[in-house]
Amino acid sequence: MMDPKLLDDLAKRVAGSLPGSIQLLQQDLQKNLRSALESGLSHLDLVTREEFDVQSAVLARTREKLERLEQQVAELEQARKKSGE
């Protein structure tokens, strides 16, 4: 989930960029913008940077293991061909 402070900051920036006449409603607008942002972002399949880094490390280890296994299979196939000759 996104950091609530980040959502507040984003809503504040959007509300602050509106024309002066609309800024009178700034607090209400910020609350509504934050709610809309939170709702919209909750529908996205987002992960934290930490979760991404953990999964990247798992994927790297899996790739290394797969490469080792592919090499072992190739070596076994070569040995089988030689012994079958």
HTML snippet that shows the backbone in 3Dmol.js (N, CA, C, O; Angstrom):
<script src="https://3Dmol.org/build/3Dmol-min.js"></script>
<div id="view" style="width:600px;height:400px;position:relative"></div>
<script>
const pdb = `
ATOM      1  N   MET A   1       0.840  -1.185   0.000  1.00  0.00           N
ATOM      2  CA  MET A   1       0.000   0.000   0.000  1.00  0.00           C
ATOM      3  C   MET A   1       0.878   1.238   0.000  1.00  0.00           C
ATOM      4  O   MET A   1       1.986   1.227   0.535  1.00  0.00           O
ATOM      5  N   MET A   2       0.382   2.287  -0.593  1.00  0.00           N
ATOM      6  CA  MET A   2       1.154   3.524  -0.666  1.00  0.00           C
ATOM      7  C   MET A   2       1.189   4.229   0.674  1.00  0.00           C
ATOM      8  O   MET A   2       0.288   4.076   1.498  1.00  0.00           O
ATOM      9  N   ASP A   3       2.221   4.987   0.876  1.00  0.00           N
ATOM     10  CA  ASP A   3       2.403   5.760   2.084  1.00  0.00           C
ATOM     11  C   ASP A   3       1.318   6.839   2.162  1.00  0.00           C
ATOM     12  O   ASP A   3       1.182   7.632   1.231  1.00  0.00           O
ATOM     13  N   PRO A   4       0.542   6.884   3.256  1.00  0.00           N
ATOM     14  CA  PRO A   4      -0.512   7.895   3.391  1.00  0.00           C
ATOM     15  C   PRO A   4       0.034   9.321   3.297  1.00  0.00           C
ATOM     16  O   PRO A   4      -0.645  10.212   2.785  1.00  0.00           O
ATOM     17  N   LYS A   5       1.250   9.541   3.787  1.00  0.00           N
ATOM     18  CA  LYS A   5       1.849  10.870   3.718  1.00  0.00           C
ATOM     19  C   LYS A   5       2.067  11.297   2.264  1.00  0.00           C
ATOM     20  O   LYS A   5       1.891  12.462   1.907  1.00  0.00           O
ATOM     21  N   LEU A   6       2.453  10.322   1.436  1.00  0.00           N
ATOM     22  CA  LEU A   6       2.660  10.595   0.017  1.00  0.00           C
ATOM     23  C   LEU A   6       1.342  10.988  -0.642  1.00  0.00           C
ATOM     24  O   LEU A   6       1.302  11.914  -1.452  1.00  0.00           O
ATOM     25  N   LEU A   7       0.262  10.285  -0.296  1.00  0.00           N
ATOM     26  CA  LEU A   7      -1.046  10.628  -0.840  1.00  0.00           C
ATOM     27  C   LEU A   7      -1.481  12.021  -0.398  1.00  0.00           C
ATOM     28  O   LEU A   7      -1.997  12.797  -1.202  1.00  0.00           O
ATOM     29  N   ASP A   8      -1.272  12.342   0.887  1.00  0.00           N
ATOM     30  CA  ASP A   8      -1.623  13.674   1.391  1.00  0.00           C
ATOM     31  C   ASP A   8      -0.849  14.753   0.648  1.00  0.00           C
ATOM     32  O   ASP A   8      -1.407  15.776   0.253  1.00  0.00           O
ATOM     33  N   ASP A   9       0.450  14.507   0.462  1.00  0.00           N
ATOM     34  CA  ASP A   9       1.299  15.477  -0.227  1.00  0.00           C
ATOM     35  C   ASP A   9       0.852  15.674  -1.676  1.00  0.00           C
ATOM     36  O   ASP A   9       0.792  16.801  -2.166  1.00  0.00           O
ATOM     37  N   LEU A  10       0.543  14.584  -2.345  1.00  0.00           N
ATOM     38  CA  LEU A  10       0.098  14.665  -3.730  1.00  0.00           C
ATOM     39  C   LEU A  10      -1.228  15.410  -3.842  1.00  0.00           C
ATOM     40  O   LEU A  10      -1.401  16.251  -4.725  1.00  0.00           O
ATOM     41  N   ALA A  11      -2.162  15.100  -2.947  1.00  0.00           N
ATOM     42  CA  ALA A  11      -3.453  15.787  -2.953  1.00  0.00           C
ATOM     43  C   ALA A  11      -3.279  17.276  -2.662  1.00  0.00           C
ATOM     44  O   ALA A  11      -3.961  18.116  -3.250  1.00  0.00           O
ATOM     45  N   LYS A  12      -2.368  17.592  -1.756  1.00  0.00           N
ATOM     46  CA  LYS A  12      -2.106  18.997  -1.405  1.00  0.00           C
ATOM     47  C   LYS A  12      -1.528  19.752  -2.603  1.00  0.00           C
ATOM     48  O   LYS A  12      -1.899  20.897  -2.865  1.00  0.00           O
ATOM     49  N   ARG A  13      -0.619  19.101  -3.324  1.00  0.00           N
ATOM     50  CA  ARG A  13      -0.019  19.746  -4.496  1.00  0.00           C
ATOM     51  C   ARG A  13      -1.046  19.995  -5.594  1.00  0.00           C
ATOM     52  O   ARG A  13      -1.075  21.065  -6.202  1.00  0.00           O
ATOM     53  N   VAL A  14      -1.881  19.001  -5.840  1.00  0.00           N
ATOM     54  CA  VAL A  14      -2.906  19.158  -6.877  1.00  0.00           C
ATOM     55  C   VAL A  14      -3.874  20.278  -6.489  1.00  0.00           C
ATOM     56  O   VAL A  14      -4.213  21.132  -7.309  1.00  0.00           O
ATOM     57  N   ALA A  15      -4.312  20.261  -5.233  1.00  0.00           N
ATOM     58  CA  ALA A  15      -5.241  21.295  -4.770  1.00  0.00           C
ATOM     59  C   ALA A  15      -4.578  22.673  -4.814  1.00  0.00           C
ATOM     60  O   ALA A  15      -5.236  23.664  -5.134  1.00  0.00           O
ATOM     61  N   GLY A  16      -3.301  22.744  -4.500  1.00  0.00           N
ATOM     62  CA  GLY A  16      -2.583  24.017  -4.508  1.00  0.00           C
ATOM     63  C   GLY A  16      -2.350  24.572  -5.898  1.00  0.00           C
ATOM     64  O   GLY A  16      -2.110  25.769  -6.054  1.00  0.00           O
ATOM     65  N   SER A  17      -2.419  23.723  -6.908  1.00  0.00           N
ATOM     66  CA  SER A  17      -2.172  24.184  -8.273  1.00  0.00           C
ATOM     67  C   SER A  17      -3.440  24.706  -8.947  1.00  0.00           C
ATOM     68  O   SER A  17      -3.394  25.179 -10.083  1.00  0.00           O
ATOM     69  N   LEU A  18      -4.556  24.621  -8.256  1.00  0.00           N
ATOM     70  CA  LEU A  18      -5.816  25.092  -8.831  1.00  0.00           C
ATOM     71  C   LEU A  18      -5.930  26.606  -8.729  1.00  0.00           C
ATOM     72  O   LEU A  18      -5.268  27.221  -7.893  1.00  0.00           O
ATOM     73  N   PRO A  19      -6.761  27.215  -9.569  1.00  0.00           N
ATOM     74  CA  PRO A  19      -6.947  28.671  -9.524  1.00  0.00           C
ATOM     75  C   PRO A  19      -7.423  29.130  -8.149  1.00  0.00           C
ATOM     76  O   PRO A  19      -8.043  28.367  -7.408  1.00  0.00           O
ATOM     77  N   GLY A  20      -7.128  30.379  -7.820  1.00  0.00           N
ATOM     78  CA  GLY A  20      -7.433  30.953  -6.511  1.00  0.00           C
ATOM     79  C   GLY A  20      -8.878  30.825  -6.087  1.00  0.00           C
ATOM     80  O   GLY A  20      -9.160  30.549  -4.921  1.00  0.00           O
ATOM     81  N   SER A  21      -9.794  31.019  -7.009  1.00  0.00           N
ATOM     82  CA  SER A  21     -11.209  30.953  -6.637  1.00  0.00           C
ATOM     83  C   SER A  21     -11.609  29.567  -6.167  1.00  0.00           C
ATOM     84  O   SER A  21     -12.501  29.425  -5.331  1.00  0.00           O
ATOM     85  N   ILE A  22     -10.965  28.560  -6.690  1.00  0.00           N
ATOM     86  CA  ILE A  22     -11.267  27.189  -6.297  1.00  0.00           C
ATOM     87  C   ILE A  22     -10.519  26.822  -5.019  1.00  0.00           C
ATOM     88  O   ILE A  22     -10.952  25.942  -4.276  1.00  0.00           O
ATOM     89  N   GLN A  23      -9.396  27.494  -4.762  1.00  0.00           N
ATOM     90  CA  GLN A  23      -8.589  27.169  -3.595  1.00  0.00           C
ATOM     91  C   GLN A  23      -9.313  27.463  -2.290  1.00  0.00           C
ATOM     92  O   GLN A  23      -8.897  26.985  -1.234  1.00  0.00           O
ATOM     93  N   LEU A  24     -10.390  28.243  -2.344  1.00  0.00           N
ATOM     94  CA  LEU A  24     -11.167  28.492  -1.135  1.00  0.00           C
ATOM     95  C   LEU A  24     -11.724  27.176  -0.596  1.00  0.00           C
ATOM     96  O   LEU A  24     -11.948  27.028   0.606  1.00  0.00           O
ATOM     97  N   LEU A  25     -11.934  26.268  -1.460  1.00  0.00           N
ATOM     98  CA  LEU A  25     -12.453  24.956  -1.077  1.00  0.00           C
ATOM     99  C   LEU A  25     -11.317  23.959  -0.887  1.00  0.00           C
ATOM    100  O   LEU A  25     -11.532  22.747  -0.910  1.00  0.00           O
ATOM    101  N   GLN A  26     -10.112  24.476  -0.698  1.00  0.00           N
ATOM    102  CA  GLN A  26      -8.902  23.662  -0.717  1.00  0.00           C
ATOM    103  C   GLN A  26      -8.936  22.476   0.249  1.00  0.00           C
ATOM    104  O   GLN A  26      -8.605  21.359  -0.149  1.00  0.00           O
ATOM    105  N   GLN A  27      -9.321  22.686   1.485  1.00  0.00           N
ATOM    106  CA  GLN A  27      -9.294  21.595   2.459  1.00  0.00           C
ATOM    107  C   GLN A  27     -10.244  20.476   2.047  1.00  0.00           C
ATOM    108  O   GLN A  27      -9.886  19.299   2.095  1.00  0.00           O
ATOM    109  N   ASP A  28     -11.446  20.845   1.647  1.00  0.00           N
ATOM    110  CA  ASP A  28     -12.413  19.842   1.210  1.00  0.00           C
ATOM    111  C   ASP A  28     -11.915  19.145  -0.057  1.00  0.00           C
ATOM    112  O   ASP A  28     -12.050  17.931  -0.215  1.00  0.00           O
ATOM    113  N   LEU A  29     -11.338  19.944  -0.949  1.00  0.00           N
ATOM    114  CA  LEU A  29     -10.816  19.411  -2.194  1.00  0.00           C
ATOM    115  C   LEU A  29      -9.666  18.430  -1.930  1.00  0.00           C
ATOM    116  O   LEU A  29      -9.587  17.371  -2.553  1.00  0.00           O
ATOM    117  N   GLN A  30      -8.777  18.797  -1.001  1.00  0.00           N
ATOM    118  CA  GLN A  30      -7.659  17.912  -0.661  1.00  0.00           C
ATOM    119  C   GLN A  30      -8.173  16.573  -0.147  1.00  0.00           C
ATOM    120  O   GLN A  30      -7.667  15.518  -0.528  1.00  0.00           O
ATOM    121  N   LYS A  31      -9.165  16.622   0.707  1.00  0.00           N
ATOM    122  CA  LYS A  31      -9.718  15.394   1.274  1.00  0.00           C
ATOM    123  C   LYS A  31     -10.325  14.526   0.171  1.00  0.00           C
ATOM    124  O   LYS A  31     -10.125  13.312   0.139  1.00  0.00           O
ATOM    125  N   ASN A  32     -11.069  15.169  -0.732  1.00  0.00           N
ATOM    126  CA  ASN A  32     -11.691  14.416  -1.820  1.00  0.00           C
ATOM    127  C   ASN A  32     -10.656  13.883  -2.808  1.00  0.00           C
ATOM    128  O   ASN A  32     -10.778  12.758  -3.293  1.00  0.00           O
ATOM    129  N   LEU A  33      -9.639  14.690  -3.104  1.00  0.00           N
ATOM    130  CA  LEU A  33      -8.576  14.237  -4.004  1.00  0.00           C
ATOM    131  C   LEU A  33      -7.814  13.060  -3.404  1.00  0.00           C
ATOM    132  O   LEU A  33      -7.497  12.093  -4.097  1.00  0.00           O
ATOM    133  N   ARG A  34      -7.526  13.155  -2.113  1.00  0.00           N
ATOM    134  CA  ARG A  34      -6.806  12.076  -1.445  1.00  0.00           C
ATOM    135  C   ARG A  34      -7.620  10.793  -1.507  1.00  0.00           C
ATOM    136  O   ARG A  34      -7.087   9.721  -1.794  1.00  0.00           O
ATOM    137  N   SER A  35      -8.892  10.907  -1.240  1.00  0.00           N
ATOM    138  CA  SER A  35      -9.772   9.743  -1.286  1.00  0.00           C
ATOM    139  C   SER A  35      -9.814   9.142  -2.697  1.00  0.00           C
ATOM    140  O   SER A  35      -9.756   7.924  -2.865  1.00  0.00           O
ATOM    141  N   ALA A  36      -9.917  10.016  -3.705  1.00  0.00           N
ATOM    142  CA  ALA A  36      -9.961   9.546  -5.093  1.00  0.00           C
ATOM    143  C   ALA A  36      -8.634   8.886  -5.482  1.00  0.00           C
ATOM    144  O   ALA A  36      -8.628   7.844  -6.137  1.00  0.00           O
ATOM    145  N   LEU A  37      -7.522   9.485  -5.084  1.00  0.00           N
ATOM    146  CA  LEU A  37      -6.208   8.907  -5.380  1.00  0.00           C
ATOM    147  C   LEU A  37      -6.049   7.548  -4.707  1.00  0.00           C
ATOM    148  O   LEU A  37      -5.601   6.583  -5.326  1.00  0.00           O
ATOM    149  N   GLU A  38      -6.420   7.487  -3.444  1.00  0.00           N
ATOM    150  CA  GLU A  38      -6.286   6.243  -2.697  1.00  0.00           C
ATOM    151  C   GLU A  38      -7.136   5.143  -3.332  1.00  0.00           C
ATOM    152  O   GLU A  38      -6.696   4.000  -3.460  1.00  0.00           O
ATOM    153  N   SER A  39      -8.348   5.498  -3.725  1.00  0.00           N
ATOM    154  CA  SER A  39      -9.237   4.533  -4.354  1.00  0.00           C
ATOM    155  C   SER A  39      -8.665   4.059  -5.694  1.00  0.00           C
ATOM    156  O   SER A  39      -8.644   2.862  -5.979  1.00  0.00           O
ATOM    157  N   GLY A  40      -8.205   5.002  -6.505  1.00  0.00           N
ATOM    158  CA  GLY A  40      -7.646   4.655  -7.809  1.00  0.00           C
ATOM    159  C   GLY A  40      -6.392   3.817  -7.700  1.00  0.00           C
ATOM    160  O   GLY A  40      -6.219   2.853  -8.446  1.00  0.00           O
ATOM    161  N   LEU A  41      -5.522   4.173  -6.783  1.00  0.00           N
ATOM    162  CA  LEU A  41      -4.266   3.439  -6.628  1.00  0.00           C
ATOM    163  C   LEU A  41      -4.475   2.066  -6.004  1.00  0.00           C
ATOM    164  O   LEU A  41      -3.685   1.152  -6.237  1.00  0.00           O
ATOM    165  N   SER A  42      -5.533   1.915  -5.213  1.00  0.00           N
ATOM    166  CA  SER A  42      -5.778   0.612  -4.589  1.00  0.00           C
ATOM    167  C   SER A  42      -6.159  -0.435  -5.632  1.00  0.00           C
ATOM    168  O   SER A  42      -6.012  -1.633  -5.389  1.00  0.00           O
ATOM    169  N   HIS A  43      -6.641   0.005  -6.780  1.00  0.00           N
ATOM    170  CA  HIS A  43      -7.010  -0.928  -7.842  1.00  0.00           C
ATOM    171  C   HIS A  43      -5.799  -1.380  -8.657  1.00  0.00           C
ATOM    172  O   HIS A  43      -5.883  -2.349  -9.412  1.00  0.00           O
ATOM    173  N   LEU A  44      -4.690  -0.689  -8.508  1.00  0.00           N
ATOM    174  CA  LEU A  44      -3.472  -1.061  -9.229  1.00  0.00           C
ATOM    175  C   LEU A  44      -2.744  -2.152  -8.459  1.00  0.00           C
ATOM    176  O   LEU A  44      -2.853  -2.239  -7.236  1.00  0.00           O
ATOM    177  N   ASP A  45      -2.017  -2.966  -9.167  1.00  0.00           N
ATOM    178  CA  ASP A  45      -1.263  -4.044  -8.553  1.00  0.00           C
ATOM    179  C   ASP A  45       0.158  -3.551  -8.268  1.00  0.00           C
ATOM    180  O   ASP A  45       1.102  -3.903  -8.975  1.00  0.00           O
ATOM    181  N   LEU A  46       0.293  -2.730  -7.220  1.00  0.00           N
ATOM    182  CA  LEU A  46       1.571  -2.124  -6.883  1.00  0.00           C
ATOM    183  C   LEU A  46       2.249  -2.869  -5.745  1.00  0.00           C
ATOM    184  O   LEU A  46       1.586  -3.444  -4.882  1.00  0.00           O
ATOM    185  N   VAL A  47       3.559  -2.854  -5.751  1.00  0.00           N
ATOM    186  CA  VAL A  47       4.329  -3.433  -4.656  1.00  0.00           C
ATOM    187  C   VAL A  47       5.316  -2.383  -4.159  1.00  0.00           C
ATOM    188  O   VAL A  47       5.642  -1.432  -4.869  1.00  0.00           O
ATOM    189  N   THR A  48       5.782  -2.572  -2.933  1.00  0.00           N
ATOM    190  CA  THR A  48       6.778  -1.656  -2.395  1.00  0.00           C
ATOM    191  C   THR A  48       8.129  -1.953  -3.044  1.00  0.00           C
ATOM    192  O   THR A  48       8.321  -3.007  -3.649  1.00  0.00           O
ATOM    193  N   ARG A  49       9.033  -1.036  -2.912  1.00  0.00           N
ATOM    194  CA  ARG A  49      10.378  -1.224  -3.458  1.00  0.00           C
ATOM    195  C   ARG A  49      11.045  -2.424  -2.795  1.00  0.00           C
ATOM    196  O   ARG A  49      11.737  -3.205  -3.448  1.00  0.00           O
ATOM    197  N   GLU A  50      10.825  -2.559  -1.487  1.00  0.00           N
ATOM    198  CA  GLU A  50      11.410  -3.670  -0.742  1.00  0.00           C
ATOM    199  C   GLU A  50      10.898  -5.010  -1.279  1.00  0.00           C
ATOM    200  O   GLU A  50      11.681  -5.938  -1.482  1.00  0.00           O
ATOM    201  N   GLU A  51       9.590  -5.111  -1.507  1.00  0.00           N
ATOM    202  CA  GLU A  51       9.030  -6.344  -2.054  1.00  0.00           C
ATOM    203  C   GLU A  51       9.594  -6.627  -3.446  1.00  0.00           C
ATOM    204  O   GLU A  51       9.886  -7.773  -3.786  1.00  0.00           O
ATOM    205  N   PHE A  52       9.741  -5.573  -4.245  1.00  0.00           N
ATOM    206  CA  PHE A  52      10.298  -5.724  -5.585  1.00  0.00           C
ATOM    207  C   PHE A  52      11.728  -6.243  -5.523  1.00  0.00           C
ATOM    208  O   PHE A  52      12.096  -7.152  -6.266  1.00  0.00           O
ATOM    209  N   ASP A  53      12.539  -5.660  -4.631  1.00  0.00           N
ATOM    210  CA  ASP A  53      13.939  -6.079  -4.500  1.00  0.00           C
ATOM    211  C   ASP A  53      14.050  -7.526  -4.033  1.00  0.00           C
ATOM    212  O   ASP A  53      14.909  -8.268  -4.509  1.00  0.00           O
ATOM    213  N   VAL A  54      13.181  -7.931  -3.100  1.00  0.00           N
ATOM    214  CA  VAL A  54      13.198  -9.310  -2.618  1.00  0.00           C
ATOM    215  C   VAL A  54      12.868 -10.261  -3.766  1.00  0.00           C
ATOM    216  O   VAL A  54      13.555 -11.265  -3.953  1.00  0.00           O
ATOM    217  N   GLN A  55      11.835  -9.957  -4.527  1.00  0.00           N
ATOM    218  CA  GLN A  55      11.440 -10.823  -5.635  1.00  0.00           C
ATOM    219  C   GLN A  55      12.495 -10.846  -6.741  1.00  0.00           C
ATOM    220  O   GLN A  55      12.692 -11.874  -7.388  1.00  0.00           O
ATOM    221  N   SER A  56      13.170  -9.719  -6.958  1.00  0.00           N
ATOM    222  CA  SER A  56      14.253  -9.682  -7.948  1.00  0.00           C
ATOM    223  C   SER A  56      15.392 -10.605  -7.533  1.00  0.00           C
ATOM    224  O   SER A  56      15.970 -11.300  -8.369  1.00  0.00           O
ATOM    225  N   ALA A  57      15.716 -10.610  -6.239  1.00  0.00           N
ATOM    226  CA  ALA A  57      16.778 -11.485  -5.738  1.00  0.00           C
ATOM    227  C   ALA A  57      16.380 -12.953  -5.883  1.00  0.00           C
ATOM    228  O   ALA A  57      17.200 -13.785  -6.272  1.00  0.00           O
ATOM    229  N   VAL A  58      15.134 -13.267  -5.573  1.00  0.00           N
ATOM    230  CA  VAL A  58      14.645 -14.647  -5.724  1.00  0.00           C
ATOM    231  C   VAL A  58      14.734 -15.066  -7.190  1.00  0.00           C
ATOM    232  O   VAL A  58      15.171 -16.176  -7.495  1.00  0.00           O
ATOM    233  N   LEU A  59      14.326 -14.195  -8.081  1.00  0.00           N
ATOM    234  CA  LEU A  59      14.380 -14.497  -9.511  1.00  0.00           C
ATOM    235  C   LEU A  59      15.818 -14.715  -9.978  1.00  0.00           C
ATOM    236  O   LEU A  59      16.081 -15.623 -10.767  1.00  0.00           O
ATOM    237  N   ALA A  60      16.746 -13.895  -9.499  1.00  0.00           N
ATOM    238  CA  ALA A  60      18.147 -14.057  -9.889  1.00  0.00           C
ATOM    239  C   ALA A  60      18.689 -15.409  -9.434  1.00  0.00           C
ATOM    240  O   ALA A  60      19.381 -16.093 -10.189  1.00  0.00           O
ATOM    241  N   ARG A  61      18.370 -15.794  -8.187  1.00  0.00           N
ATOM    242  CA  ARG A  61      18.829 -17.105  -7.689  1.00  0.00           C
ATOM    243  C   ARG A  61      18.199 -18.241  -8.497  1.00  0.00           C
ATOM    244  O   ARG A  61      18.864 -19.233  -8.794  1.00  0.00           O
ATOM    245  N   THR A  62      16.953 -18.103  -8.845  1.00  0.00           N
ATOM    246  CA  THR A  62      16.257 -19.125  -9.627  1.00  0.00           C
ATOM    247  C   THR A  62      16.884 -19.258 -11.009  1.00  0.00           C
ATOM    248  O   THR A  62      17.065 -20.370 -11.505  1.00  0.00           O
ATOM    249  N   ARG A  63      17.213 -18.137 -11.630  1.00  0.00           N
ATOM    250  CA  ARG A  63      17.862 -18.177 -12.949  1.00  0.00           C
ATOM    251  C   ARG A  63      19.215 -18.881 -12.874  1.00  0.00           C
ATOM    252  O   ARG A  63      19.550 -19.683 -13.746  1.00  0.00           O
ATOM    253  N   GLU A  64      19.998 -18.576 -11.822  1.00  0.00           N
ATOM    254  CA  GLU A  64      21.301 -19.216 -11.658  1.00  0.00           C
ATOM    255  C   GLU A  64      21.145 -20.729 -11.504  1.00  0.00           C
ATOM    256  O   GLU A  64      21.887 -21.505 -12.105  1.00  0.00           O
ATOM    257  N   LYS A  65      20.174 -21.131 -10.695  1.00  0.00           N
ATOM    258  CA  LYS A  65      19.939 -22.560 -10.492  1.00  0.00           C
ATOM    259  C   LYS A  65      19.499 -23.220 -11.795  1.00  0.00           C
ATOM    260  O   LYS A  65      19.946 -24.322 -12.113  1.00  0.00           O
ATOM    261  N   LEU A  66      18.633 -22.559 -12.545  1.00  0.00           N
ATOM    262  CA  LEU A  66      18.175 -23.089 -13.823  1.00  0.00           C
ATOM    263  C   LEU A  66      19.348 -23.256 -14.787  1.00  0.00           C
ATOM    264  O   LEU A  66      19.431 -24.271 -15.479  1.00  0.00           O
ATOM    265  N   GLU A  67      20.240 -22.297 -14.845  1.00  0.00           N
ATOM    266  CA  GLU A  67      21.400 -22.386 -15.724  1.00  0.00           C
ATOM    267  C   GLU A  67      22.298 -23.560 -15.332  1.00  0.00           C
ATOM    268  O   GLU A  67      22.809 -24.278 -16.191  1.00  0.00           O
ATOM    269  N   ARG A  68      22.483 -23.747 -14.005  1.00  0.00           N
ATOM    270  CA  ARG A  68      23.297 -24.892 -13.548  1.00  0.00           C
ATOM    271  C   ARG A  68      22.638 -26.211 -13.939  1.00  0.00           C
ATOM    272  O   ARG A  68      23.311 -27.135 -14.395  1.00  0.00           O
ATOM    273  N   LEU A  69      21.324 -26.295 -13.762  1.00  0.00           N
ATOM    274  CA  LEU A  69      20.610 -27.522 -14.111  1.00  0.00           C
ATOM    275  C   LEU A  69      20.645 -27.782 -15.616  1.00  0.00           C
ATOM    276  O   LEU A  69      20.785 -28.927 -16.044  1.00  0.00           O
ATOM    277  N   GLU A  70      20.519 -26.730 -16.415  1.00  0.00           N
ATOM    278  CA  GLU A  70      20.608 -26.897 -17.865  1.00  0.00           C
ATOM    279  C   GLU A  70      21.983 -27.424 -18.258  1.00  0.00           C
ATOM    280  O   GLU A  70      22.101 -28.275 -19.139  1.00  0.00           O
ATOM    281  N   GLN A  71      23.008 -26.920 -17.609  1.00  0.00           N
ATOM    282  CA  GLN A  71      24.368 -27.377 -17.885  1.00  0.00           C
ATOM    283  C   GLN A  71      24.530 -28.846 -17.505  1.00  0.00           C
ATOM    284  O   GLN A  71      25.135 -29.623 -18.243  1.00  0.00           O
ATOM    285  N   GLN A  72      23.986 -29.217 -16.350  1.00  0.00           N
ATOM    286  CA  GLN A  72      24.067 -30.617 -15.918  1.00  0.00           C
ATOM    287  C   GLN A  72      23.338 -31.538 -16.893  1.00  0.00           C
ATOM    288  O   GLN A  72      23.834 -32.618 -17.213  1.00  0.00           O
ATOM    289  N   VAL A  73      22.175 -31.123 -17.363  1.00  0.00           N
ATOM    290  CA  VAL A  73      21.419 -31.933 -18.325  1.00  0.00           C
ATOM    291  C   VAL A  73      22.225 -32.093 -19.615  1.00  0.00           C
ATOM    292  O   VAL A  73      22.295 -33.186 -20.177  1.00  0.00           O
ATOM    293  N   ALA A  74      22.829 -31.004 -20.080  1.00  0.00           N
ATOM    294  CA  ALA A  74      23.634 -31.072 -21.307  1.00  0.00           C
ATOM    295  C   ALA A  74      24.807 -32.031 -21.119  1.00  0.00           C
ATOM    296  O   ALA A  74      25.124 -32.809 -22.019  1.00  0.00           O
ATOM    297  N   GLU A  75      25.450 -31.978 -19.956  1.00  0.00           N
ATOM    298  CA  GLU A  75      26.580 -32.868 -19.690  1.00  0.00           C
ATOM    299  C   GLU A  75      26.121 -34.336 -19.637  1.00  0.00           C
ATOM    300  O   GLU A  75      26.793 -35.221 -20.168  1.00  0.00           O
ATOM    301  N   LEU A  76      24.981 -34.581 -18.998  1.00  0.00           N
ATOM    302  CA  LEU A  76      24.452 -35.947 -18.926  1.00  0.00           C
ATOM    303  C   LEU A  76      24.076 -36.473 -20.305  1.00  0.00           C
ATOM    304  O   LEU A  76      24.296 -37.645 -20.609  1.00  0.00           O
ATOM    305  N   GLU A  77      23.512 -35.609 -21.134  1.00  0.00           N
ATOM    306  CA  GLU A  77      23.162 -36.017 -22.501  1.00  0.00           C
ATOM    307  C   GLU A  77      24.406 -36.359 -23.299  1.00  0.00           C
ATOM    308  O   GLU A  77      24.418 -37.330 -24.056  1.00  0.00           O
ATOM    309  N   GLN A  78      25.462 -35.556 -23.130  1.00  0.00           N
ATOM    310  CA  GLN A  78      26.727 -35.835 -23.824  1.00  0.00           C
ATOM    311  C   GLN A  78      27.304 -37.167 -23.348  1.00  0.00           C
ATOM    312  O   GLN A  78      27.762 -37.979 -24.152  1.00  0.00           O
ATOM    313  N   ALA A  79      27.276 -37.380 -22.040  1.00  0.00           N
ATOM    314  CA  ALA A  79      27.820 -38.639 -21.488  1.00  0.00           C
ATOM    315  C   ALA A  79      27.011 -39.836 -21.994  1.00  0.00           C
ATOM    316  O   ALA A  79      27.582 -40.887 -22.287  1.00  0.00           O
ATOM    317  N   ARG A  80      25.720 -39.690 -22.095  1.00  0.00           N
ATOM    318  CA  ARG A  80      24.862 -40.780 -22.585  1.00  0.00           C
ATOM    319  C   ARG A  80      25.146 -41.076 -24.038  1.00  0.00           C
ATOM    320  O   ARG A  80      25.184 -42.237 -24.444  1.00  0.00           O
ATOM    321  N   LYS A  81      25.349 -40.020 -24.834  1.00  0.00           N
ATOM    322  CA  LYS A  81      25.660 -40.233 -26.260  1.00  0.00           C
ATOM    323  C   LYS A  81      26.987 -40.956 -26.413  1.00  0.00           C
ATOM    324  O   LYS A  81      27.115 -41.848 -27.251  1.00  0.00           O
ATOM    325  N   LYS A  82      27.982 -40.576 -25.604  1.00  0.00           N
ATOM    326  CA  LYS A  82      29.301 -41.199 -25.699  1.00  0.00           C
ATOM    327  C   LYS A  82      29.249 -42.672 -25.261  1.00  0.00           C
ATOM    328  O   LYS A  82      29.900 -43.530 -25.857  1.00  0.00           O
ATOM    329  N   SER A  83      28.480 -42.942 -24.232  1.00  0.00           N
ATOM    330  CA  SER A  83      28.410 -44.325 -23.740  1.00  0.00           C
ATOM    331  C   SER A  83      27.568 -45.198 -24.665  1.00  0.00           C
ATOM    332  O   SER A  83      27.707 -46.421 -24.647  1.00  0.00           O
ATOM    333  N   GLY A  84      26.699 -44.594 -25.472  1.00  0.00           N
ATOM    334  CA  GLY A  84      25.873 -45.344 -26.392  1.00  0.00           C
ATOM    335  C   GLY A  84      26.558 -45.623 -27.720  1.00  0.00           C
ATOM    336  O   GLY A  84      26.068 -46.422 -28.519  1.00  0.00           O
ATOM    337  N   GLU A  85      27.654 -44.989 -27.951  1.00  0.00           N
ATOM    338  CA  GLU A  85      28.359 -45.166 -29.247  1.00  0.00           C
ATOM    339  C   GLU A  85      29.056 -46.486 -29.323  1.00  0.00           C
ATOM    340  O   GLU A  85      29.690 -46.793 -30.332  1.00  0.00           O
TER     341      GLU A  85
END
`;
const viewer = $3Dmol.createViewer("view");
viewer.addModel(pdb, "pdb");
viewer.setStyle({}, {cartoon: {color: "spectrum"}});
viewer.zoomTo();
viewer.render();
</script>
